[in-house]
Amino acid sequence: MKIHNDAQAMIKNIIADNMPQQAVENALKAHEFTGNIYLVAIGKAAWTMAQKASDFLGDRLVRGIVITKYEHAQGPLPRLEIYEAGHPMIDENTISATQKCIEMVQGLGAGDELLFLVSGGGSALFEAPLEGLGLGDIQDVTNQLLASGADIVEINMVRKRLSAVKAGRFAQIVAPAKIFAIVLSDVLGDRLDSIASGPAVPDNSTIEDAAKVVEKYNLKMTDLQRKYLLQETPKNVDNVKTVITGSVRTLCDAAAKAAQALGYTPTVLTTTKNCEASEAGRLLASIAADTHAGRNSFKRPCAIITGGETVVTLKGDGKGGRNQEIALASAKGIAGLEDILIFSLGSDGTDGPTDAAGGIVDGNTVANLKAKGIDIDNILANNDSYNALATIDSLIITGPTGTNVNDVSIILCG
């Protein structure tokens, strides 16, 4: 079916256009290094960013450490130690690899410079709990926040206050050496203090902000955790220069470019989608149905593009991710409609704790699920979108992509 082939071509081109190598090279070309160069790369795109930096810097790079998600490293890199760790939940490998970074940078002097490559996922992949706290403390708070439906800014606002490397504290450890940070943004509005919880930027959140999140989601915390929440984070970091190289805007621009090349008139509706995944899915379906019926201003063939990051408030014990839930939640609203397709994609290739990047549905999805004895409402109530979509071959599987610039959801109307 042509519209499905078009969607697959778009997915391929969207990811290809958002790989960070060229952006990293451009940033490095524009920066003048004056001393010994060391490297720390964190996040789901850490290996890809570090590879380009290693190629560009060559023997000028003294030593470096890369921390990325399991199965995201693609082989050894010269002069770099590569570690894989847990995401979205930190694990022992996270803490041990972060400790190696701390040990490396503690010895740097005023004539040295640290190239700090940051991408989404860094909050889970770069962690050193404050004194008296352990892995379990961080895991418990993170689990509560993830299950509650808190957004990424709220999650990071709390866990950065339990960390010895987040919220500008890593920059303080690196001083007096300077830091040149190249950041691939996965946070709406490109808030540097939220991307990977801001290890090398001043923290813009306050004690009061964090307390509101704790109260909003009724988080259960120990006395020591609450004590650390009442300690203010660094508000001034003066040894860092930062460049942002990619964001959800570049993701949506790439989607528009890919759609136009395939003959669709593209419209980027928003780059700041931030709501429950199921709500986003239902809204996309209503826009698609109106477009199909000619009840709005979109003229077919068209591609309606939305970028951002939704949340899932867990109510069941199923398997899935926010993009899979968006796709599945949209299926009922386009049931029976021809030449309509909706897909939602995480640019990093891993949506939630699954091996899928997202999901893709069309006017036949509801009927196909019914034929398998699957009821969409029951599946959504159990947050089991992965297994439902897998049953009808409607998962988007890309594998780890090497980039991470948020999510995009697209309506294709043929």
N, C-alpha and C positions, 0 to 999 in steps of 0.2 A: 504494500500500500504506500503510495507516494508520500503522504503526510508523515508516516512513520520513518521512511527513509530520510526525509528532510530533517526530522527531529534528531535522528542519530548523527547526521552530518553536522547539525548545529552543535550538538554536545561535544563532538570531537574538536570543532573549530573554536568553540568558546574556551575550552581548556587550553588548547595550543596557544591561543592569543594571550593567555594570562600566566604563562610560565615566567618565572621571575628572572631568568638568566640575563636577558638583555638589560632589564631595569637595574640589576645589580651592577653590571659592567658599566652602565652609564653613570651611576652614582660614584663608583670607584674612580672613573676617569676624571670626574669633577672635583675629587678630593686630593689634597696634597698631604701625603704621609711624611712625617719628619723624623720619626724614630723607629725603633724596633717594632714590628707589627705582630701582634698576637690576635687570635680569633676565638670567639665563642658564638656558636649558632644554635638557636633553640626554636622548636616548633615543628609543625608538620611539613613545612617546606625547607627545613634547615639543611638537609643534605644537598638539595638542588642549589640553594643559595651559596652554600659553602663550596660546592664544586666550582662554580663560576669564579668565586673569590680566589680559590686556590690556583686555578688556571691563570687568572689575571695577575696575581701577585707573585707567583713563582717563588724563587728563593728569598724574596723579601719577607715572606711569611715565616716567622720563627717557629711557631707552634700554635695549635688550636684544638678545640674540643667541640664536637657536634653532638647535640642531644635531640633525637627525633623519635617519632612513634614507632612501635614495633612494625616491621616489614616496610618501613619507609626509606631506609638506607639502601643505596644501590651499589655498594661496594666500597673498597678502601679509597682514601684520598691522601695525596702526599702531605706529610707533616701534620696530619689531623688525626686525633683519636675520635672514634665514632661510637656512640652509645645509643641504644634504643630503650625506651621506657614506656610506662603506661599512659594511656589517654582514652577517655576523659578523666580517668581516676589515676592519681599518682600511685607509684609503688616504690619498692625499695631501690630499684634501678634509678628512678628519678632522683632520689636523695643522694645516692652514692655518686652518680654522674655530676650532679650539681656541686657536691663537695669537691670533686676534682677541679671544677672550674674555679671555685673559691681559692683553693690551694694554688692554682696557677696564677691568678691575678693578684693575690696578696703580695707577691714578690715584685710586682711591677713598679718602676720608678717614674719620675717626672718626664724622662726622655722617651718613655715607651708609649705605645698607642694600641688600644684594643678595638678591633673591628667586631662589632656586635650585630649579628644578623638575627632578626626577630620576625617570627611569623606566628600565625594563629595556632593555638595548642600549647604555646609556651607556658601558660599558667599551670598546666598539669605536668609539663615536661621539665620545669625548672623550679626546684623547690628545696628550701632548707628551713625546716620549722624553727621558730624561736625557742630559746632555752626552756627546757621543761616540757615542751610539746613533742609529740612523736608522729609517726606516719598515720596512726589511727585517728589522731585528733583532726588532721587535715582531711583524711578520707571521710570521716563522719560528717563534718560540716559541709563538705562538697556534695556528698550524697544527699543530704537534706535539701540543699539549695537546688540541685538538679531535679529532684523529684517534685519540688514545690512549684516549678514553672518559672523560677526567677530568671531574668535575662542575664546576659553575659556581664553587663556593667555591674549589676547587683551582686552577682556571684563573686566577681573579682574584688568588689569593694570590701567584702568581708574577709575573703581568704588572704588578701594581700597583707592584712593587719596581723596575721598569724605567721608571717614569713620573714626570714632574715635576708632575702634577696629581692623581694618584690617592693613596689612602691618607692623606687629610687634608692633602696638600700644597697643594691648591687653596685650602683655607681659610686656610692660611698666606700665600698670595699676596694674598688679598682683605684680610686684616688691614691696618690697624686697623678697617676697616669691618665691620659685622656681617652675618651671613647668616641668612636665614629659609628653611629648606629644606622643601619639600613633596615627599614621596617616594612613588612608586607602586612597590610591591615585587613583584619577580619571583623572589625568592630564598626558598627554604624556611627557615622560622624568622625571616624578616624581618631577617636580619643586615645592619645598616646598613653595615658595613665591606666587605660583598660586593656590595651593590646598586650597580651602575655602578663597582665597585671603590672605593667610599667616598671620593670627592674631598673631602668636607667633614666627615668623622668620624674620630676616632682609629682607628688600625689595631689590631685585636685579635690579628692573627697575628704570629708571631715569625720570626726568621731560621731557627730550627730547623724551624718548620712548612713554610716555603718549601723548605728543603733536602730535607725528606722527600718533597715532591711531585716535585722534580727527580729524586730517586733512584727513586721509585716508578715513574715513567714513562720513566726512562732518557733524559731530555731532553739533547739536544746543545746546549751553550751556549758562547759565546765567553768569553775571559778577562775582558773588560770586563763582560759580562752577569753573570758569577759574582761579580765584585767588587761590583756593585750589589746583588746578592742578600744580601751580607754586611753591608750598611748598614741599620741599623734605621730603621723608619718612624716618623712622629709618633705618640706615645702620649697626647698631650694637645692638644685643640683647644677653645678657650674662647670663640670668637666666633660660635658657631653654635647656633641653635635648630631642631630637626627635628620634623616631624609626618609620620607614615605614614598615607596615605589609602586604600590598597587593597592586597590581597594574595590569595594563592591561597585563603584562607578565604572571602573575599567572592565569589570565582569559584564555589566549591563551593556556597555558600549560594544563589547565584543559580540554579545548576543544580537544586538541590533545589526551589526555589520554582517554577521553570518546569515541572519534572516533575509536581509536585503539581497544578498548574493543569490539566494534561492528563490527570489521573486515575491517575497512577502513585504508588505509595507510595515516597518517596525515602529512601535511606540514604546518608549520607556515610561511606564506609568508611575513608578516610584523606585527609589534606591534605599528607602528607609522603612521597608516592611518590618513590623515588630509587633507581633500578636500571637495568639495561640495558633498552632499549625492547622488545626481543623477549621478554625474560623477563616484563615487565609484560603484554604482549599474551597470552602463554600463560596467565598467572595469571588474567587477566580471562575468558578463554575457559573455564577450568575452573570458575570461579564461575558463569558463565552456564549451562554445561551442567548443573551440579548444581541450579541454580535451576529450570531447565526440567524436570528430572526430579523435583523436589520433595525433593531430598536435603539441603536446608539450611533455614534458618529464614526465608528471604526468601519472601514471599507475593506471587504475581503478581496483577495487573500491578504491576511495581516498577521502580524506577530505582536502580541501584547506582553510586555516584559516587566517583571517586578523583581527587585533585588532587596536583600535584607536578611534578617535572621529571626525566625519564629522560635517559639518555645513549645514544649509539650509538658503539660501537667499530668504526671503519671497517675492513672486511676486503676490500671490493670497490671498484669505481670507478663504481658506479651513482649515481642521483639520488634523493634523498629527504630525509626529516626524521624526527625522533623520533616524532612523532604518527602519521605515515603508517606507520612501521615497527611501532608498537604495534598499529594496526588490522590490518595485513596479517598480523602474527604471531598474531593471535587468530583468524583466519578458519578455520584447520583444526579448531580445537577446537569450533567451533559448526556445522561443515558438516552440512547436511541438517536442521538444527533450524528449526522454524517459529516465528514471532513472537519471534525473538531478534535483536537488533541491537547492535553495538558501534561506538562512534565515539570518536575522540580528537582534541582540538582545541587549537591554540595560540591563546591569547586575542588575540595581536597580529595574527593573520591571515597570518603568514608562518612556515612550519615549515621550519627549516633553510634552505638556499639555494634555495628553491623559491617559486612563487607560490601554493602551497596552504597552507591553515591546518591541514590534517590529513586523516584518512581515515575512511571509514565502510564497515562490512562487515556481512553477514548470513549466514544459512544457505545462500544460493545462491552466495556469492562464490567458493568453491573450484571449483564446477562451471562458473561463468562464465569463470574464468581458464583452466581446462582446455580449454574450448571454443575459446579463443584460442591454445591451445598453450603456455600459461604455467604453469610449475611454481613454487609458492610457495617451496619450499626453495631452489631455485636463485636466485630473486629476492632472498630475504633474505640469502643468502650473498654476493650482489653489492651489497647495500645499494641496491637499485633499486626501492624501494617506489613511488615517484612514477609511474614509467612503467607499472608493472603496474596500479596503481589507476586511472590515467588511461585505460587501455585499456578498462576496464569501467565508466567514469563513476562512480567511487567516491571521488574526491577531494572534500574540502570546500574550496570556493573562496569566500572572503569579501572578498578584497582587504584592504589595510591597514585595521585597525579603529580606530586612534587610542587604543587602550589596550594594556596589557601587564602582566597579573597571573598569569603562569605558564600551565600547561596543565591541562586536565581530560579525563579519560577516563570514559565512561559506558556501562554495560550497560543496555539497555532490554529488559525481558521482558514481552511482552504477555499 
